[in-house]
């Protein structure tokens, strides 16, 4: 089950951390994390996808294994 923005913000509140602190700790741009949380940025690929997956808001993989593309090209 994926989490909602409210779920994520409540967990931050319970842990006593800010969104920006979580973003920096995980190597993400804080502004982009806020955009993902506010649904202003559709997390379809790239860093926004990785943010949504790391927050549990989207199912997906965090690894950037591009070998699938290499196998298709061969």
Secondary structure, 3 states (H helix, E strand, C coil): CCCCHHHHHHHHHHHCCCHHHHHHHCCCCHHHHHHHHCCCCCCCCHHHHHHHHHHCCCCCCCCCCCHHHHHHHC
